Amino acid sequence: MRSAKLYQYQLPMDSGVILRNQRLVTREGWIVELRDGEAVGFGEIAPLPEFSQETAEQAGQQAQQLLNGWVSGEALDYATALPSVAFGLSMAELEMAGGLPAEGNYQVAPLCAGDPDDLVEELSKMSGDKIAKIKVGMYEAVRDGMVANMFIEAIPEIRLRLDANRKWTPLKAQQFAKYVKPEHRAGIAFLEEPCKTPADSLAFAAETGINIAWDETVRDEGFEVKAEPGVVAIVIKPTLVGSVQRCMALVEQAHEAKLTAVISSSMESSLGLNQLARFAAWQTPGVIPGLDTMQLFRAQLETPWPNCDLSVTGLSELEVVWQK
């Protein structure tokens, strides 16, 4: 006997969270609960403003339509579903079927969201691989280059993951590279999408010797995973990419092309983030995922994130907007 529920949530965010052109005050999304007999699974549907192609309202409407069919015995069609809907529903199905391992990779690459000196201190205390992520492109390219250079000088064994979100022109990208000493450039694990076009990003990698990774490009229509000079990784953000099956196919293609696949968050709640940690441990063992986004929230949802002392909102406290 199949049944399903769709909960709606709103969680407060840190006041400093800015997504491209807007400040994100509240994170909104949906939690789907699937039941088939004794088996139960949960999934999160949370389009990310400024990044997702769909709104939370559109995702909620489509989820209800698909769940109506599923409860009646139909298979869920992920091929035509919106990315966030496809991911949330497929994750719930996977968990319900017992296919999502319990073990998670909770070792995060710290995200530099404030004073760089604070991150240097945090990294110096870390054991194992010292990997950190820094958003670049928000300030002057020269400043970004100087900050990256400072990190590598302070912690020689560091491997920086930088993310420019396609914000630089080729000139701005070169200004950044100019302030990273040639002998320090190997300290950059990769720079995600430095330029507005993939062609300019490839040219940047060739000219500077700084490795790049695809992020937005992974979600472009017609994208194919392939080995290209200077490209060392692809970043997979399941909420923006689509179903679990699509994400797994991308991981497999990346490995075949000798590229690193990194599972990364799209500011999911602690419920979704925990599932991503489990998915990353399963699909990308040995690779630190990009999941250091719980610090941007002011509350958790249902499943606490390790070593996080924020208050937890249970699903029982949420509004059930649809059930059948």
Protein Blocks (a to p, Z undefined) as FASTA:
>chain_A
ZZdddddddddddfklcghjaccfbdcdddddddehjbccdddddddehkambdfklmmm
mmmmmmmmmmnopacdfklpcfklmmmmmmmmmmmnopacfbdcfbdcdddfbdfklmmm
mmmmpgcjddddddehklcfklmmmmmmmmmmmmmmbccdddekhpacfklmmmmmmmmc
fklmmmpmbachkbfbfklmmmmmmmnopacddfklmmpghiacdddehiabdcddfkln
mpfklmmmmmmmmmmnopacddddehiafklmmmmmmmmmmmmghiacdfblmlmpcbde
hiacehiabdcddfklpccfbdZZ
